[in-house]
Amino acid sequence: MPGHSVAGAWGEAVAAEYLRKKRYSIIACNYRTRFGEIDLIAANRRYIVFVEVKLRRSAQFAKAREYVGRDKQQRLRTTAMLWLQANEESRQPRFDVIEVYAPQGIETKNPEIIHWEDAFQ
């Protein structure tokens, strides 16, 4: 895939469009603090969802979600806590991982999307 920023932005856009089709609203993209970054913050009627997007050409070596280890999960939790402190929110928070598999990189016409709800259990 071309430079990470181009491919990463493409994968996040694919994931955001997927969520919109599932009736989520996108609250923020690439929310950053000194502790970390959350790719997407989305919401539906019940949840405020902090989404980690993982883009890969295939799952040949490992599922994309397996790259979200305990350290990354902790950074995401800390970053989400800061967002929640700064934003009035009554919905239940949830952490999701969206895997985007794009065999031809950003040229992939129909990437496979796997949405793992409540991924950090």
C-alpha positions in Angstrom: 0.0 0.0 0.0 1.2 3.5 -0.5 2.4 5.6 2.4 0.7 4.8 5.7 -1.1 8.1 5.9 -2.8 7.7 2.5 -3.7 4.1 3.1 -4.7 4.7 6.7 -6.9 7.6 5.8 -8.5 5.5 3.1 -9.2 2.6 5.5 -10.7 4.9 8.1 -12.9 6.5 5.4 -14.1 3.0 4.4 -14.8 2.1 8.0 -16.7 5.5 8.6 -18.9 4.9 5.5 -19.6 1.3 6.7 -20.7 2.7 10.1 -22.9 5.4 8.5 -24.7 2.7 6.5 -25.3 0.9 9.8 -26.9 4.1 11.1 -24.1 5.4 13.3 -23.2 9.0 13.3 -19.5 9.9 13.1 -18.6 12.3 16.0 -14.8 12.6 15.4 -12.0 11.2 13.2 -8.4 10.9 14.4 -9.0 12.2 17.9 -5.5 12.7 19.4 -4.1 13.3 22.9 -0.6 13.0 24.2 -1.6 9.4 25.3 -2.8 8.2 21.9 -5.2 8.5 19.0 -8.7 7.1 18.4 -9.4 6.5 14.7 -13.1 7.1 14.8 -15.6 8.1 17.5 -19.1 7.1 16.4 -22.5 6.9 18.1 -25.8 5.1 17.7 -28.8 5.4 19.9 -27.3 3.3 22.7 -23.5 3.6 22.5 -20.7 6.1 22.0 -18.2 3.9 20.2 -14.4 4.3 20.1 -13.2 2.6 17.0 -9.8 1.3 16.1 -9.5 0.7 12.4 -7.0 -1.9 11.1 -6.3 -2.1 7.4 -4.5 -5.1 5.9 -4.2 -6.7 2.5 -5.1 -10.1 4.0 -5.5 -12.1 7.2 -2.8 -14.6 6.0 -0.4 -14.0 8.9 -2.9 -12.8 11.6 -6.3 -11.2 11.9 -6.0 -7.4 11.9 -7.6 -7.2 15.3 -4.8 -9.3 16.8 -2.6 -6.2 16.4 -4.6 -4.4 19.1 -2.7 -5.6 22.1 -3.1 -4.8 25.8 -0.8 -1.7 25.6 -2.7 -0.3 22.6 -6.0 -1.1 24.4 -4.9 0.8 27.5 -3.8 3.9 25.4 -7.2 3.8 23.7 -9.0 3.6 27.1 -7.0 6.5 28.5 -7.7 8.6 25.3 -11.4 7.7 25.4 -11.6 8.7 29.1 -10.2 12.1 28.2 -12.7 12.6 25.4 -15.5 11.6 27.8 -14.3 14.1 30.4 -14.4 16.9 27.8 -17.7 15.9 26.2 -21.1 15.5 27.9 -22.2 12.0 26.9 -24.9 9.9 28.4 -24.6 6.8 26.1 -22.7 3.8 27.2 -19.1 3.7 25.9 -17.9 0.8 23.9 -14.6 -0.1 22.1 -14.8 -1.7 18.6 -12.3 -2.8 16.1 -13.1 -2.6 12.4 -10.9 -4.8 10.1 -10.6 -3.6 6.5 -9.1 -6.2 4.2 -8.1 -4.6 0.8 -6.1 -7.1 -1.4 -5.3 -4.3 -4.0 -4.7 -1.6 -1.4 -6.6 1.6 -1.9 -7.5 0.4 -5.4 -9.7 -2.4 -3.9 -13.3 -1.9 -5.1 -15.1 -3.9 -2.4 -12.9 -4.3 0.7 -14.0 -6.9 3.2 -15.1 -5.3 6.5 -15.3 -7.2 9.7 -16.8 -5.2 12.7 -15.9 -6.5 16.2 -18.2 -4.8 18.6 -17.1 -4.6 22.3 -13.7 -5.9 21.2 -11.8 -5.3 24.5 -13.3 -7.8 26.8 
